């Protein structure tokens, strides 16, 4: 459980760097053309002109950081809960199977 918790904390600086950056970290994604890497050759292709007025390259980067952090937190919280409840069920089953002589009623 500690490993899952610490692993969730380790990704936080990367997400924060992407979310709170004032500049685009990857200029390749904001250029007019992209380099398409295929198995035996490289091709430069023009970027599609898909324009969304509220989604600038910087806000797209920040949105990506937020989505990355949310997905990471949800998946790690799910796994932490799963491991915790498996551990709880195992401990409860072991406690019920064990004979405690001091707790038994004498008849």
N, C-alpha and C positions, 0 to 999 in steps of 0.2 A: 504494500500500500504506500509505503514511503517512497519507493522508486517511481510509482505512477504520479504521486504528488510532486516530487522534485522534477520529474520530466516535464510536467505541465508548467512549472515555473521557468524552466530553461528556455522555452520558446517565447516567453513574454518579451524579452529585449528585442528580438527580431521583429515581432509584431509591432512593438512601440516605435521602432526605427522606421518601419514602413508607414505607419499611421501618422506619425507626427513630423514626417519629413516636409521641408518647405520647398524642395525641388524634386524633380523626377529623378529617381535613382537609376532607372534603366532607360537611357536615351534611345536605345534601339527601338523601343516600342512607340516612341513618339515621332520617329522619322517618317519621311514620305514613302520609303521603300523598305522592304524586308529581305533578309537573306534567307532563302529557303535551302536547307541542307538536306540533300538526298544522298542515297548510299554512295554514289560514285562521282557526283558533281554538285556544284553550288549554283543556284539560280537566284538572281535578284528579281523580285516581283514587286509590283506596285501595290500599295496598301488600298484596301477597299475604302470608299468614301462613305462610311457609316457615321452620320453625325447625330449625336444626342446632345442637345444644348446644355444640359446640366452635368453631363459626364465628361469633364475635361480629363486629360491624361493624369493630372495630379490627383483629382478626386477619384479617378478610377484606381489609382495606386492605393490611396487611403481606404477606399471601399474594400479592396482586396485584402489589405491588412486587417481590417475589422472582421471580414468574413473568415479569414484564416484563424483569428483568435477565437471567434465564437465557435467554429467547428472544432477547434482543438479543445476548448473548455467543455463542450458538450460531450465529446467522445471520451475525454479523460474522466469527467464526472461519472459518466455511465460505467466505465470500467472500474473506477474506484468503488462505486456502489455495488457492482457485481462482486468484486473481490471481497468487500466487507461482509456482504450478506452470505456468501459462501463460507467465509471464516466463522461468522456467527452461527450458522446452521451446524457446522462441524463441531464447534465448541458446545453447543446446546445438546447435540446428540451424544457426545462423549460424556457430558455431565449426567445425562439421564441413564446411560448405560453403566456408569460406575456405581458400585455399592458403597454407600456411606453408612458404616455401622452406627455412628452416633445419631443419625437422623432416622433410623428405622424404629418403628414402634414395636415394643416387645409385647407379645400376647401370651 
